[in-house]
């Protein structure tokens, strides 16, 4: 059975509601429990979690134009074990990436651009493949945003079944 890993930092009710909607979508009854969904807080997720996953969903608030410190810590701790590599100058280089599909949602009050860009740069260096458009949510989280989050979760789970 394919495994979908959800790694998130959800410090506010708004971001937590998006995570809950993503989880509900990934566990949608139409998927017939054909995908194992594993949820980890960003500060608890490990390289072993990533290596055991067939796909990854990432969630973060946008903090001062960047991903959360918790999600950055996750990437810092798993990067080399998960297939990333660094050149002598510290830039991403080579490695043995596993081309896992991933999805991303970001919540911000005013802007999510920097947070999106920072996550996408790291997952590109890991060799992961974007399986759905980034869900960028600004301001209040309403029904439309929760529906889009559910769709993101369902899409990533469905991708693993192909």
C-alpha positions, -999 to 999 in steps of 0.1 A, spaced: 0 0 0 15 34 -9 23 58 19 16 95 19 35 115 45 20 148 57 46 171 73 33 204 87 37 232 111 3 243 124 7 269 151 -26 287 145 -62 275 141 -63 287 105 -33 266 95 -45 236 116 -79 238 98 -60 235 64 -41 205 77 -73 189 89 -89 195 54 -58 181 36 -59 150 58 -96 145 52 -90 148 15 -62 123 16 -84 99 35 -115 104 14 -138 74 13 -137 73 -25 -100 62 -22 -111 30 -5 -84 32 22 -59 24 -6 -33 49 7 -18 49 41 -17 85 54 10 93 80 9 127 98 39 142 114 45 176 130 75 192 113 96 191 145 89 154 149 93 141 113 124 122 104 144 111 74 131 76 81 95 90 77 105 105 43 123 74 31 93 52 40 69 75 21 59 73 -16 47 110 -16 48 140 7 24 168 16 39 199 32 22 226 51 35 258 66 26 294 76 44 321 58 66 338 84 84 370 75 86 360 39 98 324 46 86 290 55 82 283 93 113 276 113 99 242 121 95 232 85 130 246 77 143 225 107 126 194 91 144 200 58 177 207 76 175 173 94 164 151 65 181 167 35 212 146 31 196 113 42 166 119 19 188 121 -12 200 158 -12 236 167 -15 257 198 -10 285 211 -31 317 225 -15 302 260 -16 271 249 3 247 249 -27 226 219 -36 243 194 -59 240 159 -71 228 134 -45 207 104 -52 172 118 -52 140 97 -51 115 114 -74 86 114 -49 55 134 -57 48 163 -33 22 189 -26 24 222 -6 0 245 11 10 278 26 -10 302 47 -1 339 51 -17 371 62 -4 392 34 20 372 12 32 337 7 56 342 -22 89 338 -2 76 308 18 66 291 -15 99 299 -32 120 286 -2 101 253 0 102 248 -38 139 254 -39 146 227 -13 123 201 -27 138 207 -62 172 200 -47 158 168 -32 145 158 -66 109 157 -56 82 162 -83 54 187 -78 21 168 -83 -3 196 -77 -2 234 -78 7 251 -45 -23 260 -24 -15 296 -12 -41 309 12 -41 346 23 -61 358 53 -91 341 66 -97 304 59 -132 298 46 -151 270 29 -135 276 -5 -100 273 10 -109 242 30 -124 226 -1 -92 234 -20 -71 219 8 -92 187 7 -87 186 -30 -50 189 -26 -49 159 -1 -71 138 -24 -50 146 -54 -18 136 -38 -33 103 -25 -48 96 -60 -14 103 -76 1 75 -55 -25 51 -69 -14 56 -105 
